[in-house]
């Protein structure tokens, strides 16, 4: 299970446009790659399989593909095969190019595996992206190393990423702040047919009237809502670790930044630690809703935000690990069943409540000394076991669960 080194945080924190990292961002990258391989074709076809086809229209997959072809003044015919799965991953896309005689001249299959990452069928992983040594492939080994060397988790990240990663992290934080502020000011109905009204602006105004812990939590909720609504509207966001779960981490960190007057330097360091937590799950488990359900999206986002908040508020590396473990453990088994394939219901509310729970996990971890029974690594293993046991109805196909309410 732990045979691969982790990739750079640049591969986890991707800046792009919503609503879905696996269904929108991934297909965009795949289409761009294929057009680079086959720019000369007279005609193109795109075949979508499994979850990518089942909820592709709600996630604007077809629009994303057509937009890339349109940039090259080309058109594409799209076919949908929601009941046909490719063996490697549920999110599969095959692109074809044909010459003037309608003879196939190019074919390539891509897998959108979550967080905007695309795996090309038949190609080996790019080892250059795996910048962390394989021996530090678990949280337990990282904690042991940091304890021995006297390092914080964010310092561990810097040791292998190098100081240049901070340029990317700074841009990540800028986009997160912009998304919060844009979402707070935006009003109206989100696109897609559910006629779901934006709530962040109204909630933020009401939260300012509350006092005590209730008010603090309400403000954090409004920030997470703001980012998640921006994503649902196709706005610019950061995968943290996915588009569908992009509101949790910025919601929590923006709240700490604004209301606890935490310095930007500490926020950027917290993003490094959050990225490490997400990277461990991405490498040893999954961040794809189509593969393991929403536990791999909002669950992982909650783990990232829980750990980041604990660090910001002075927690030890062991308290950070505990907070992250709770963030994932208490989302085990969470289904991915979006109504009409849109990243709106239940996704947006889950982001808001995920932010609130992250703050609670942080508080709980800080009350203790970091010792607990179930390790973060164990929960990652259980998440994968649970996700594989979930029927496909509850893994981003919109064929079961809440998705049937408005079917």
VOGU-3710 file (C-alpha; in Angstrom, 3 decimals, decimal comma):
1> xxxxxxxxxx> 0,000/0,000/0,000  2,789/2,430/0,837  5,128/1,734/-2,082  4,999/5,159/-3,745  6,501/8,462/-2,759  4,186/11,449/-2,571  3,906/14,045/-5,310  4,428/17,767/-4,874  1,694/19,856/-3,297  1,433/21,535/-6,693
11> xxxxxxxxxx> -0,355/18,373/-7,829  -2,799/18,574/-4,910  -3,543/22,305/-4,752  -4,653/23,020/-8,316  -6,050/26,401/-9,280  -8,910/26,267/-11,750  -12,620/26,663/-12,312  -15,510/24,627/-10,905  -17,720/22,870/-10,492  -15,843/19,539/-10,416
21> xxxxxxxxxx> -12,163/18,623/-10,311  -12,747/15,104/-11,618  -15,561/15,888/-14,039  -14,565/19,366/-15,259  -10,900/20,106/-14,594  -9,672/16,580/-15,393  -11,446/16,319/-18,752  -10,097/19,764/-19,688  -6,525/18,620/-19,102  -7,167/15,352/-20,963
31> xxxxxxxxxx> -8,621/17,184/-23,969  -5,708/19,602/-24,089  -3,274/16,703/-24,008  -5,050/14,817/-26,800  -5,195/17,854/-29,078  -1,465/18,195/-28,576  -1,046/14,576/-29,706  -3,466/14,806/-32,617  -3,973/18,381/-33,853  -4,425/17,398/-37,506
41> xxxxxxxxxx> -7,575/15,236/-37,379  -10,573/16,118/-39,523  -13,069/14,831/-36,955  -13,026/14,048/-33,230  -15,077/11,895/-30,891  -15,143/11,773/-27,103  -16,583/8,774/-25,245  -17,371/9,140/-21,540  -17,685/6,080/-19,285  -18,910/5,203/-15,802
51> xxxxxxxxxx> -19,319/8,022/-13,303  -17,870/10,530/-15,761  -20,838/9,811/-18,027  -23,453/9,315/-15,296  -23,067/12,796/-13,811  -21,128/14,481/-16,595  -23,925/16,732/-17,802  -24,621/18,066/-14,326  -20,903/18,616/-13,800  -20,590/20,382/-17,196
61> xxxxxxxxxx> -18,137/17,785/-18,520  -19,371/18,133/-22,078  -19,126/21,914/-21,952  -15,568/21,722/-20,616  -14,511/19,400/-23,458  -16,232/21,473/-26,137  -14,636/24,680/-24,844  -11,139/23,250/-25,277  -11,926/22,091/-28,822  -13,481/25,478/-29,590
71> xxxxxxxxxx> -10,247/27,225/-28,614  -8,623/25,346/-31,515  -11,631/26,079/-33,760  -12,580/22,416/-33,773  -15,701/20,461/-32,889  -16,224/17,144/-31,136  -18,978/14,545/-30,991  -19,631/13,315/-27,439  -21,090/9,916/-26,518  -22,173/8,805/-23,032
81> xxxxxxxxxx> -21,792/5,286/-21,561  -22,832/5,551/-17,881  -23,299/1,790/-17,457  -19,926/0,844/-18,898  -16,897/0,992/-16,610  -13,243/0,879/-17,545  -11,127/-1,307/-15,233  -8,699/1,277/-13,814  -11,084/3,965/-12,514  -14,802/4,891/-12,750
91> xxxxxxxxxx> -14,024/8,250/-14,403  -12,862/7,304/-17,890  -12,677/9,321/-21,119  -11,553/8,032/-24,518  -10,782/10,507/-27,312  -10,574/9,610/-30,990  -9,225/11,443/-34,017  -10,220/10,603/-37,620  -8,764/11,608/-40,991  -10,681/12,846/-44,061
101> xxxxxxxxxx> -11,553/9,254/-45,012  -13,000/8,782/-41,502  -10,239/6,346/-40,609  -9,124/6,431/-36,959  -5,646/7,955/-36,688  -5,411/8,450/-32,919  -7,021/7,037/-29,776  -6,243/7,664/-26,125  -8,001/6,806/-22,870  -7,686/9,031/-19,805
111> xxxxxxxxxx> -8,742/8,488/-16,195  -9,746/11,486/-14,096  -8,815/10,163/-10,662  -9,778/13,116/-8,465  -8,473/16,546/-7,597  -8,053/17,423/-11,281  -5,364/14,766/-11,769  -5,422/12,729/-14,971  -3,796/9,341/-15,529  -3,055/8,437/-19,146
121> xxxxxxxxxx> -3,849/4,823/-19,960  -0,749/2,804/-20,707  1,728/5,335/-19,360  3,755/4,819/-16,199  3,528/7,466/-13,448  5,825/10,445/-13,762  8,375/9,674/-11,070  9,744/13,212/-11,297  6,580/14,415/-9,555  7,168/12,039/-6,620
131> xxxxxxxxxx> 9,500/14,266/-4,667  9,024/12,729/-1,214  11,089/9,610/-0,342  9,130/6,359/-0,191  10,245/5,740/3,399  8,110/8,702/4,498  4,911/7,376/2,997  2,813/7,257/6,194  1,864/9,740/8,870  3,451/7,495/11,517
141> xxxxxxxxxx> 6,836/7,579/9,807  6,637/11,321/9,257  5,760/11,922/12,914  8,661/9,733/14,028  11,057/11,622/11,756  9,795/15,025/12,878  10,021/14,031/16,546  13,598/12,867/16,092  14,662/15,981/14,167  12,607/18,498/16,156
151> xxxxxxxxxx> 10,630/19,544/13,076  7,093/20,819/12,616  5,039/19,169/9,870  5,235/22,253/7,679  9,021/22,171/8,003  9,002/18,554/6,829  7,150/19,677/3,694  9,611/22,498/3,026  12,536/20,118/3,416  11,461/18,190/0,303
161> xxxxxxxxxx> 9,487/20,798/-1,650  12,094/23,522/-1,234  11,402/27,209/-0,501  10,092/27,736/-4,033  6,849/25,932/-3,076  5,913/29,050/-1,103  5,292/30,970/-4,339  2,620/28,437/-5,241  1,185/28,364/-1,720  0,990/32,145/-1,694
171> xxxxxxxxxx> -0,969/32,059/-4,959  -3,209/29,330/-3,513  -4,034/31,523/-0,516  -4,715/34,532/-2,733  -7,205/32,556/-4,842  -8,845/31,149/-1,689  -9,300/34,654/-0,244  -10,658/35,959/-3,545  -13,150/33,078/-3,672  -14,387/33,809/-0,140
181> xxxxxxxxxx> -14,826/37,498/-0,880  -16,459/36,927/-4,261  -18,840/34,378/-2,774  -19,779/36,632/0,128  -20,769/39,399/-2,270  -22,541/37,222/-4,841  -26,288/36,677/-4,812  -28,820/35,015/-7,074  -29,589/31,480/-8,219  -26,893/28,951/-9,057
191> xxxxxxxxxx> -26,940/27,476/-12,583  -28,002/23,932/-13,323  -31,757/23,652/-12,891  -32,135/23,041/-9,143  -32,887/26,763/-8,705  -30,760/26,780/-5,580  -30,275/30,287/-4,209  -26,880/31,399/-2,929  -26,874/31,731/0,875  -23,359/32,892/1,800
201> xxxxxxxxxx> -24,055/36,636/1,581  -27,202/36,440/3,691  -25,623/34,065/6,217  -22,577/36,291/6,579  -24,762/39,305/7,314  -26,780/37,403/9,917  -23,660/35,912/11,515  -22,404/39,390/12,327  -25,367/39,830/14,657  -24,609/36,708/16,683
211> xxxxxxxxxx> -22,355/36,703/19,735  -20,207/34,103/21,475  -19,375/30,655/20,063  -22,561/30,574/17,970  -21,519/33,717/16,122  -17,978/32,499/15,536  -19,184/29,240/14,053  -21,761/30,993/11,885  -19,115/33,270/10,374  -16,889/30,309/9,491
221> xxxxxxxxxx> -19,884/28,576/7,919  -20,589/31,619/5,739  -17,004/31,637/4,453  -17,088/27,944/3,533  -20,463/28,447/1,843  -19,047/31,356/-0,132  -16,258/29,291/-1,680  -18,440/26,262/-2,325  -21,068/28,424/-4,041  -18,384/30,055/-6,150
231> xxxxxxxxxx> -17,308/26,581/-7,251  -20,897/25,533/-8,038  -21,217/28,647/-10,184  -18,072/27,824/-12,156  -15,887/30,334/-10,342  -12,129/30,250/-9,725  -11,149/28,064/-6,766  -8,409/25,781/-5,433  -8,822/22,018/-5,190  -8,484/21,262/-1,477
241> xxxxxxxxxx> -8,379/18,419/-2,179  -11,158/18,602/-4,826  -13,525/21,161/-6,314  -16,506/19,560/-4,589  -14,827/19,970/-1,200  -13,019/23,246/-1,898  -14,873/25,336/0,692  -13,832/23,617/3,927  -10,148/24,565/4,203  -10,393/28,201/3,032
251> xxxxxxxxxx> -13,509/28,657/5,164  -11,627/27,664/8,317  -8,356/29,441/7,511  -10,027/32,679/6,383  -11,990/32,656/9,628  -8,791/32,280/11,672  -7,036/34,893/9,533  -9,782/37,502/9,890  -11,148/36,911/13,364  -8,161/35,540/15,275
261> xxxxxxxxxx> -5,767/37,915/13,492  -3,478/35,018/12,561  -0,567/36,217/10,445  -0,363/35,352/6,775  2,936/33,529/7,389  1,208/31,140/9,804  -1,667/30,625/7,373  0,764/29,677/4,593  2,507/27,224/6,917  -0,867/25,751/7,835
271> xxxxxxxxxx> -1,566/25,235/4,128  1,654/23,216/3,895  0,521/20,961/6,741  -2,988/20,637/5,334  -1,460/19,727/1,989  0,660/17,030/3,601  -2,455/15,502/5,181  -4,313/15,547/1,870  -1,294/14,202/0,040  -1,057/11,190/2,365
281> xxxxxxxxxx> -4,686/10,287/1,645  -4,269/10,893/-2,070  -1,226/8,602/-2,185  -2,395/5,828/0,160  -6,137/6,093/-0,367  -8,290/8,196/-2,690  -9,735/11,693/-3,030  -12,181/10,650/-5,758  -15,890/10,642/-4,984  -16,426/8,234/-7,870
291> xxxxxxxxxx> -14,045/5,771/-6,223  -14,737/6,054/-2,468  -17,691/8,418/-2,040  -17,747/11,817/-0,361  -15,554/10,590/2,504  -12,694/11,018/0,042  -13,701/14,609/-0,689  -15,379/16,418/2,223  -13,931/13,864/4,663  -10,382/14,552/3,493
301> xxxxxxxxxx> -11,013/18,299/3,341  -12,219/18,176/6,937  -9,068/16,274/7,957  -6,917/18,887/6,222  -8,732/21,809/7,830  -8,796/20,170/11,268  -5,042/19,643/11,213  -4,345/23,113/9,819  -6,456/24,837/12,488  -4,784/22,840/15,243
311> xxxxxxxxxx> -1,361/23,944/14,043  -2,413/27,593/13,798  -3,695/27,499/17,390  -0,470/26,054/18,782  -1,033/22,317/18,673  1,798/19,789/18,664  2,411/17,507/15,693  0,621/14,714/17,569  -2,414/16,897/18,274  -2,442/17,855/14,591
321> xxxxxxxxxx> -2,437/14,181/13,618  -5,278/13,518/16,070  -7,404/16,343/14,688  -6,819/15,140/11,115  -7,669/11,572/12,113  -10,998/12,719/13,578  -11,757/14,751/10,477  -11,564/11,637/8,337  -12,854/9,072/10,838  -16,123/10,860/11,448
331> xxxxxxxxxx> -16,871/11,027/7,729  -16,316/7,320/7,080  -18,984/5,895/4,797  -20,206/9,290/3,554  -21,878/8,777/0,201  -21,493/10,837/-2,959  -25,021/11,185/-4,332  -25,412/14,655/-5,853  -28,881/15,682/-7,025  -29,022/15,844/-10,839
341> xxxxxxxxxx> -25,258/15,400/-10,920  -24,710/18,969/-9,743  -22,116/19,988/-7,164  -24,841/21,678/-5,101  -27,035/19,375/-2,996  -25,737/18,003/-0,643  -22,216/19,230/-1,513  -22,490/22,907/-0,564  -23,994/22,306/2,881  -21,464/19,549/3,528
351> xxxxxxxxxx> -18,654/22,037/2,946  -20,172/24,458/5,444  -20,738/21,819/8,101  -17,321/20,333/7,366  -15,768/23,680/8,281  -17,692/23,785/11,544  -16,676/20,225/12,401  -13,055/21,032/11,628  -13,087/23,714/14,310  -14,661/21,235/16,737
361> xxxxxxxxxx> -12,006/18,610/15,955  -9,315/21,200/16,552  -10,826/22,098/19,933  -11,127/18,432/20,923  -7,533/17,671/19,963  -6,163/20,699/21,823  -7,951/19,624/25,017  -5,832/16,471/25,129  -2,163/15,645/24,658  -2,482/14,029/21,235
371> xxxxxxxxxx> -2,580/10,413/22,454  -5,446/8,333/21,053  -6,229/4,786/19,957  -6,898/4,957/16,209  -4,140/6,323/13,992  -4,577/8,528/10,943  -2,952/5,835/8,775  -5,447/3,234/9,996  -8,395/5,461/9,121  -7,025/5,949/5,592
381> xxxxxxxxxx> -6,978/2,165/5,173  -10,510/1,850/6,537  -11,684/4,660/4,239  -10,478/2,702/1,215  -12,095/-0,504/2,482  -15,365/1,331/3,140  -15,285/3,136/-0,189  -14,767/-0,075/-2,148  -17,701/-1,642/-0,283  -20,049/1,207/-1,190
391> xxxxxxxxxx> -22,369/0,269/-4,076  -21,841/2,331/-7,215  -25,226/3,956/-6,508  -23,481/6,006/-3,845  -20,255/6,830/-5,684  -21,004/9,860/-7,848  -23,378/8,195/-10,275  -26,515/10,013/-9,033  -28,425/6,726/-9,244  -29,238/6,362/-5,548
401> xxxxxxx> -29,532/8,074/-2,187  -30,293/11,791/-2,125  -29,895/11,970/-5,891  -33,223/10,120/-6,277  -35,182/12,684/-4,275  -35,488/15,006/-7,273  -35,000/12,367/-9,962
//
